[in-house]
């Protein structure tokens, strides 16, 4: 029996739903910019979950062929700094080709096409100095062209699941825009952009590169040279026609096993009162899934015994068996944490007793009582209590090694304004001795520190890197030798802080100015021009400037002269007239771009139509803007988004970074035990599963699966405690703190004919929701999912829920 009910997603305040044109798939929508005034005038209100209207056909047709806006970039000061050589206003070269005035419109960096008219909030700070006297508001961010807003439905009272026809985001994950801070000095606004860095986005094909888009993260130590990457969603894995989950009343086979001894649960102490303590220890999953062997779970009981349950046949379940006993008495330590473990490989286990001692155990082939024998090969005290967050086993330089990640929440005496605690991740590498005695010893210890418990932290299979998803950034703690080296490097960098060259541009040419030493003559200068490259050499020294230009030039028309003030002036003729260069030589940051005052005023004029004296000039009109009071609690996001960082194990610096914005972290799952764990992010209403590939720098995160509307569904479950999914992506599940478990299957074809009563069309496949209620009043302490079963652990009982039948 199927009972159909649906819910509809409501758009956020001051956001718009827009789509990027695509020729192969239906348009997807995205959020992240203020409501388009043109769309608002035709639709009446911003789309909401209770009442959402479809964009008129005339509007969709008018916007379908609109070109994408140029990517915005913070602009430099309009004048050279004092004493800088070559200060002059930009002039058109004699004989330069005239721009076709009737051709396509050109936009200055940071400007918008006229069709993208946005309504901006009034700035409480008063007049803005960056756009002239008439600019008195926060500038709105550029928005991609609009195509079509999704259809809508009304929420059924008491219904629980999904958003039929709700808008989906386009291929790249987007950060929700926030009002940029006010700048001074006549600079043009630096608009927030989608989270597509050093990647390619359909909305912004060029892909912004400046780290100024992320001031919170880019100014931290070790982030200056990080590559800003993007998460590219696969359109083929997104379902724009997903209609919702249907509540299925079919019974689920549920088996339960009584435990001989209660689970070794550790309650939070009075001094563990922060949110970080709750996330790290209060919400800890006491049930551990061995992903190397199918349907094999472990837990630690109150007597310090590691208990195992291996399932082969549901109707012939056996009692959990003891495979290992911790040598220490857990009840003797007052400040201990919960015991934790991680399965590093098919034969190695890392284990912590919660008192600060780490065990490396060689287990043999697990899951079989005949071959499984746990043997301690390393046992050492590592300081204050911790839990094992992750571990890997690898071979490097013909020696077997294990890398372990330890998580602590420690008191911070220097933190007087915050919670008074900080979070540390200790990255410990333990290797086998080279003398052949099979003894293991610690060869490296590195510590990262942050102000929030990471949502996700995992070591790469090779042990060369570390990936962290966290609300606040982590940085490596320095040793004394590292501090001395960094001080020396900072002194050198301060001595060489002046730009090596300055450059200006017009619509037709680029002018470069370089200050020359006194002893350089004309014969000492060698400059080589090519259509895409430039090389400048002085005497027999290494090249002063060398590399690939941002865009092609007419190399036969390029010239250079030596001016009276002993400065070298190089003129490059652009091959593509009107193209704005965002950098001179790709990857070269030694120069400084100078903006001409006339160009600044032109940009200011192009932004005038985005400003307004009041937020709503005409409140009595028939179609007022979106009402913030109509937003629902489940639509709220944290003001600050999380970031995904990849740290290098040798340099201890960030090599890749992604600002996840409002794409909420949901859960992690091991799909392939030889790869890093996958993490699941909310993407509009859906939940997207991402697989890290540490050996593929150009495609480090792959979109491998989508759970339709799961991001929206989980937001309504305020009592949820754990989330998981099957390794074969056949279903996702979440459980509450007590008793109830919700299961969401992927859409499957129907064996019978089913019609949609409202539209009268036949439904080909249905996604089912199932609800299981456990016969226990104890709180749920552990939750794990396999391709066939769900394992739920309470204080005294272990439940097995048969979700899928075996092949």
N, C-alpha and C positions, 0 to 999 in steps of 0.2 A: 504494500500500500504506500502511495506517495502523496505527501501533502506539500503543495507548492506555496511558498511565500518568498517574498523578495524585499530588499531594502534598496534605497538609492543614495549614492554618495552626494554629499553637499559640498559645494565649492567653498574655498576659504575666503576670509575677508580680504577685500582689496586685491583679489587675484582674478585672472581670466583663464578661461579654457581656450586653448588655441591648438592648431594642428600644423604640422609641417607637411608640405605636399609630397606625395610618394606615388610612383607609377605602378608599383607592384602590389601594394597592400592598402587596405582602407586606412584613412588618416587616423593617427593617434593624437590625443590631446595632452597638453602638459600644463602645469601650473607654475607660477612664479613671477608674474608681473601684474601691475595694476590693470583694472578692467579697461578694455579699449573703449574710448568714449563713443566711437562710431557703433561698435557692437552694443554698447549699453543703451544707446538711443533707440536701437531697433528692437532689442529684446525686452527693454523695460527695467529688468533687474538682473543682477548677476545670477547665474544658475545656482539653485540650491537643491538640497536633497528632497525637500518637500515640494517644490515647484520649479522645474527646470524647463526652459523652452528651447526649441530648436532654432538655430540661426536661419534667418530668411535666405531663400535661394539667391536673391539678388546680392546679398552681402557675401555669400560664399563665392559667387562667380566673380565679384569685384576683387576679392582678395586672392583668388586662386593663382594668379600669375604674378603676384607681387614679389619683387626681388628681396632677398634677405638683407638686413641691415649690416653694414660693416661692423666689425667687432670694435668695441670701445677700448680706449687705452688712456691712462692718465697722461696729461700733457705737461711738458716742461715749462719753465718760466719763459716768458716772451722775450727776454733780453739776455745777452751774454752776462756771465758773472763779471764783477770788476776785475779788470786786468786781463781778461781772456782775449786771445788774439782773434782777429777776423770778425769782430762785431760789426755787423752791417745788416740793414733790412734786406729781405728777399726781393730780388728784382728779376723781371722776365728778361732772358737773354735776347739780344738782338737777333732777329731772324727766326726766333723760336716758332714752332708750329702753333697756330691758333687752335684753341679748343672749340669743338663743335657745340655751339650754344644750344642747338636743337636736339642734341643727343641725350642719352640717359642721364638722369640726375646723379651728381656726385655728392657724397656725404663726407663731411669731415669726421675724423676719429671722435667717437663719443656722441655723434648726432644720430638722428633717426629719420627714416623716410616719413614723408608727410602723412601717409595713410595710417601710421601707428600713433594716433593721438591719445595721449594718456592724461589722466587727471591726477595731479600731484597733491600731496598733503601740504598744508601750510606749515612752514618751519616755525617752531616756537622761539627760535633764536633771533628772529627778525630778518632784515634784509641779508641776502646772500652776496658775498663779495666776489664770487667767481663768475657770475653771469651778468653783471651790470646792475643798475639800480632797480630795474624792473623785475629782476629775478629774486623772488622772496620765498621760494619753497624749496623743499628737498626735491632734487631732480629725480624723475622716475627712470627706471632702467629700461634699456631697449628691449623690445619684444619681437619675437618672430611673427611673421604674417599669420593672419587668422584664416582658418578654412571653415571648420564646422564644429559646433558644440554638440555634445552627445545628447541623446534623448534621455528622458527622465521618467521616473515613476514616483509614487507616493509610498511613504513608509507605512507598513502595516503594524498596528499596535501589537507589541509582544513578539514580533517576528525577530529573527536573529540570523541573518547571514550575509547577504551580499548586496551588491549594487548593480542591478541590471542596466546595461547600456551606459554605465558610468564612464566618464572620459578616462582614457589611459594616457600616460606620458609617452613622448616620442622616444627615439632610440637611446638617448643619453640621460643619465641621472642628472637631475637639476637641483640646485640649491634654491630655497625660497629666498626671495629678495628682501633685503632690509634697507631702510633709508640710509644712504651713505652719510658719513659725517661731513660737516661743513669744512671746506678748505679755504685757505686764504692765499693771497699773493696772486690773484688773477688767474688761477688754474681752472681749466675746464673740469667738469665732474667726472669722477672715475666710477662708471656705472657697474653695478654687480652683474655678473654674467653666469650662464649655466656652468655646472661643474664639468667642463670638458676642457681639460688642460693637456696640451701637447697631444691631443687626439683630434678627431674630426667629428663634428656634430652637424646634423642636417640644418639646425637653426643657425649655427655659426660655423660655416665650413672651414674658415681659416684656423679656428681654434686658438683662443687667447693663450698667451705664454707668460705674461707677467705675473710674478708672485705677489704683486700688490693686490690681486683679487682676494688674497687670504692673509690680511695683516696679522690675524691672531696666531697663525701657525708659521708664517714665513720668516718672522723675525726671531724665532727661537734658534738656539745654538744647533748647528748641524742641519738646518733646513734650507740654508741659502742656496746650495747646489742641487736641491732635490728636483727631480723631474716631475712636473705636474701631469698626472695621467687622467684617464677617463674610464668610466665603466660603460661599455657599449652593449646595450641590450639587443638581443636578436629578435627581430620582428616576427620571425616564423614561430617563435615560442610564446608570443603574446596572442591572446584571443580577444579581439574587439567585440565579438558577438556573444561573449559569455553572458548567460541570462540569470545565473544564480544557482544556489544549492537547493535541492529538494529534500525535505526532512523524510528520512526513511525509517519506518518502524520495524524493519526486519531485525530479528534478534541476533545478538552477537554472542558467540561462545566465550564464556568467561570462566577461567579456572583460578583457584586460589590455593596457596600453600601456607600453612601456619609455620612460623619460624620457631626454632628451638630456643633462641635467645633474641632479645630485642636488638634493633639496629643501634649502633653506637652514635646516637645523636648527641651533639654538643650544643647546649643552649647558649645564646649570647650573654655575656656578663654585663654588669652595670656600666663598666667603662667602655663597652663596645656599643656605643649609642648612635653612631653616625650612619648615614645612608650607605656609605662604602662598606661598613661592617655588615650591614644587612645584605647587600648585593653579593659580597664575597663569601660570607660564612652562613648567614641566615637563610639564603636561598640556594644553598649548595645542594647539588644532586648527589645523593648518597648511593645511587645505583650506577654501576660502571659497566658499559657495554664493551665487550671484546670484539672489535670490528674485524679482527683477523680470522675469527671463527664464527660461523652463523649461529645466532640465538644462544649466545654464551654471555651470562651476566654475573657480576661479582658485587659483594658488599662486605662491610666489616661490622661485626656484631659487638656487643658491649664487653665481651671477654677478649677482644683483640684478635678474633679469628677471622681470616679472610674466607668467606663462604662463596661457593660457586654453584650456579644452576645452569646446566646444559640441557637444552630441550631438543629432543628428536621426534617425540610423539606426544601430542597434547593429552591424549587419554591415558598415558602411562607416565605421568610425572613422578619424579623421585624427589626426596627431601634434599635441600641444599647440603652440599658436602664441604668439609673443611679442607682447604688446600695449603694454608699457611697460618702461622700464629706469630703475632708480633712479640718480640722478646721482652718489651717493656710493659709495665703495668699501667694501663691508660688511666685508671682511676687515681693513681698517685700524683699526677700532675694537675695542679689547680688551673693554670693558665693555658691549657692545651687547646688546640683547635681540632676540628674533625679530621679523622684519618682520610687520606686521599691516595689515589693511585692512577697510573696511566700506563697503557700498553704500548711500549716503544716499538716493538716488532713482534713477530710471531713467536719469539722465544725469550724476549726480555720484558721485564716489568719494573717500573719505578714506583716506589711506595714511600709514603710519609706517615708516621704515627701521630702527627699533630703536635709533637713536643719540640720539634726542631731537628729531628734526626731523619736522614735520608737513607733509603735502602735501594740498592740495585740488585735485582733478583733474576737469576737465570731459571726460567720456568719449564723449559722443554715444550713439547707440543701440548698446548692447553686444550681443555674440553674433554680430555680422556683421562680417566683415573689411572690407566696403565702407564701412560707416557708422561703425565704431568707431575713434575716434582720440583717444587720451588726451593732454590738454593741461593743463599746470600753471597754475593761476590764483592759488595762494597757496602760499608756501614759507617757513617760519620755524622757527627754533630755539626750543623751549619748555622748556628746562631739561634735567633728568636724563632718561635713557631711559624710555620708556613703551610701552604697547601700546594700540591703539584698541579700546575696549570697545563703543562704539555711536556712531551719528551719525544725524542727521536733517536734511532739507532742507525749508525752509518759507519762506513770504513773509509779512512783517509790515511794516505801514506802507509798503506799496508798494516794499519793498526785499527782495531775496533774501538769506536768511541760512542758515547752517549751524551746528548745535550739535553738538559733538563731546565725547565722554566719554573721558578718558585715565586709564589705570590704572597706578599705580606702587606698588612695595614699597620703602620707604625706611628707612634706619637711624634709630632713635629713641634718642637719647642719654639721655633722661629715663626710659626704661623699663629699670629695673634688675631687676625681678622677673619679667618676661615674656620674650618671645623677643628683645627688643631691636630690633624692627622694627614699623612701622605701615604701614597701607595708605592711600593717598590716591587719591581720584577727583577729577580736575580737569575741571570743566564749562566748556568754552570756547565762546563764541558769536562767530562770524565773519560779518560782514555786508558787503554790497556798498556802495561809497561812493556818496554822494548827488550827486556832481558829474557823474555820467554817464560816468566814465572806466572803469567796470567793474573797478575795483580793489577787492580785498577786504582787510579789516583786522579785527583783533580788537577787539571793543567791550566784552566782558565776560569776566572770568575768576573763577570761584568754585571753592573747594577744599573737599572733604569729607574727613574723616579717620576711620578706624576701625581696629579691631584684628584684622580677618579679611578675607580676600578675598571679595567679594560673589559669591554664587551667580548672581545676576541683577542687571543694572543697565541701564536703558534710559531714554532721553529721550522725552517725549511728542511726538507728531507736530507739535504746535503750538509746541514749544520752551518751554512754560510750566511744565513740571514734570518730575520725575525719580522713578522708582520703583526701589527697591533691595530685594532679598531677601538677607539676610546673617545669619550666625550671631551676630555682635555688631553693635551699633548704630553708625551713622555720624552725625557732626555736622559742620556747616559751621564752618570756621575763620574767626575774626573778624578783621576789619581793625581798625586803631587807632580809627577813627571809630565803628565798631560797638561796640567795647568801652566807649567813653565814653558812648554812648547807653544801653547796657545798665546801666551803673553808675548813671546818673541814674534809670532806670526802677526799679532795685532799691531805691534810696533812697526813692522815692515809695511803692513797694509796702510797704516796711517801716513807713512812717509810718501806713499804712492797713490794718495787719494785723488789727486787732480786728474781730470780726464785726459786721455792721450790725444784725442781729437774732438772737434765739434763739427756738427753737420746740420744743414738746413735743407729744406726742400720747397719747391713750388710744384705746380701741376705738371711741369715739363722737365725739370732738372733737379739734381741734387748737388749741393756744394759742400765740400769737405775742407776744413781748415785745420792745419797741423802746425804747431810751433816748432821751428827748426833750431838746433843748436847753432852757436855762433860760427863754428868752423866748417859748416856744411855749405858747399857751393852747388851750382847748377849741375856740374859734371858728376857730383856724388849721388845724385838722385836718379833712381831707376824705377819707373812705374810701368807696369804691364796691365793693359786693359783687355778684357775678353767679354763676350756678351753676358756672362753670368758670374764672373770673378774679377777680383782686383788684387794686385800685389804691389806694395810700396816698399822699397828698400833704400836705406841710406848707407853709402859707402859699402863696406864689406860686412856690415852688421846683419843679424837675422832680420827677416822682414818686419817692418814696422806695422804694416796692415796687410793681412792676407786672409782670403776666405771667399765664400760664396755670397754674392749680393742678395738682398731681399727679393729683387725682381730684375728682370733683364734690362740691359741698357744698349744704346747704340754706340758700340765701342769705338767706331771710326770717328764719331763726333766728340768724344771725350777729350778734354784738354787739361793742362795744369800750368800754373805760373807761380813765380816767387814774388810776393808782395814786398812793399817797402819796409814793413815792420818785421821782416825775416820770418814770414809765415808762408807755408806751402798751401796753395789753394787749388783744389781738384774739382773739376766740373764734370758731372756725369749726366748724359742725356737719357731720360727715361724712354724706354721703348713703348710702354703703355701709358699714354698721357692720362693725367688725372688720378692715377693710382697712388694712394697714400702709403708710404713705407712706414712701417712700425719699428723697423730697425735697419741699420745700414748693412752690416755684415752679420749673417745669421750666427747667433751664439756668441758674438763679440760684445762684451759689456763695458769695454774700456773707453767708449766714446759717450758724448752727451748730445742729445738732440735739442736744438734751439727753435722755438716756435716764434714765428713772426707776429707782431701785434695785429696786423691786418687779418691774419688767419685766426687769431683768438677772437677778434670781434665778429668774424664771419660765423664761427662756431656758436658764439653767444646769441647771435641773431637767429640761427637755426633752432636754438633751444627755447626761444621766447614763447612759442606756442604751447609749450609744455607746462607753463606756469599759470598760477591762478591765485588771486588774492585770498579767496576763501575756499574751503574744502568742497562745499556744495553751493555754488552761486545761486541756484534756483531750487530751493527745497520744496516749492509748491508745484513743481511740474508733475506731469502724470506718471513719469517713470523715474522715480528717485533711485539713487545708488543702493548697493547692497546694504542690508541692515545687519550690523555685527551681532545683534541680539539673536538672530536666527541661527547662528553657528552653534554646533553641539559640542559637548565636552570631548567626545572621542575624536573630533577633528583637530584638536589642539596639538601643537608640536612644541618641543623645547625651543627656546629662543636661539640657543647656540647649537649648531649641528656637530656631529661627530666627524672624525677624520680617520682615514685608513693610511697607515704609514708602513713603509718597508725599510728596515734598518739593515745596514751592512755589518757583518760580524767583524770585519777587519778594521775599517775606518771608523766604526761606531757612529756613522752619520746616516741621515735619511737619504735614500736614493730615489724613492718614489713616494708621492703623497697624493691623496684624493680627499677633497672636502666633500663629505657625504651630505651636507646640508640637512634637510629635513627627511632624508631617506632613513627611516628608523631601523635600527638593528633589531632583528627578531630572535634568531637562534643560530646555532652551528650544528653541523652533522658531518660525520665521516662517510663519504661515498666510496672512496677508494683508500684503503689504509696505507697504501704506498705514496699517496699524495697528501697535501696539507688538508686539514678539515675545511669543508665548505662553510660559507656564512650566508645567511638569508637576510635580505634587506626589503623593507617596504618600498614599493615603487608605485606611487599614487594609491590605488586600491589593491593592487596585486602584491604578491611576495615573490621576489626573484632570488634564485639560488645561484651563488657565484663560486666557481672553483678556482682557487689560486694555482698558478703555474710558475714556480720560481725559476724554472729553466727556460722560460720564454719572456725575455724582457720587453718585447714589443707587444705581447698580448698576455700580460701577467694575470689578468682576471677574466675568466670566461663565464658567460651566462649559460648555464646548463639546464635549467628547469624553471618553470613558472607555476605558482599555486594561485589560481585565479581568485581574486577578491579576498585572499587570506589576510592581507594587510588591513583591510577594512573590518573583517570579521573579528580579528584578535583585539582590535581597539575597543570593541564593545564588551569584551570579557574582562571586567575590572578585577575579578578574583583569580585570574590565571596565574599559575606559578611556573609551569614548564611548558616548552614547545618543542616539537620534534617532527621529523618526517622520515618516510621510508627511504632507504638508500637507492631504491629503484624509482623514486618520485611518485609512486602510485597513490600515496595519500599523505596528508599532514594531520597532526594531532596536537591538541593542547589539553592540559588538565588544570583544574582549579585546586585550591588548597585542600579542599575536602571533597571526596567522593566522585565528583562528576568529571567525565572525560569526553571531549568532543573530537570527532573524526571527520575529516573532509576528504572525500575521494576525488580523484581526477575524473573529468567527464568520460563516460563510457557509452557505447552504442546501446540502444534499447532493443530488447527482444520482442516487444509488442509495439503497436502503433499508438502514439501519443500526440495530441493536438493542443496547441496553445488556444485557450478559449477566447482570449481577447482578440487575437489577430487571425485566428482560424487557420494557421499553418501547422504543418507537421513538425514535430521536434525530433531531431535525429539522435541526439545523445543528451544524457542527463548527468549532472554532478550531484552526488548524494552527500548529505550530512547525517551522521549517526551519533547518538548520545548513549553513553554507558554510565550507569550508576553503580558504584562499588558498594558492597555490603560491609562497610567498615566505617567507624566514626573516628579513627585515628587520622592524623594529618598525613598527606602524601609527602614522602621524603625523597623519592626517586622516580624517574620517568625516562624510559628508553624505547625506541622504535626500531624494528627490523622490517624486512620486506613482508613478513607474514604476521608478525605479532607485535603487540604492545606489552611492555613490562611496567607494572606500577608497583612501587614499594611503599608500604606504610610501616609504622613502627613494629608491628608484629606479624604482618602478612605480606606475601608477594603474590600479586595478581598477574595473570596472563590473559590477554584479550586477543582472540583470533580474529584478525582483520581480513587477511587474504588467505585463500587456500593455496597450497603448494602447487607447483607446475605438474 
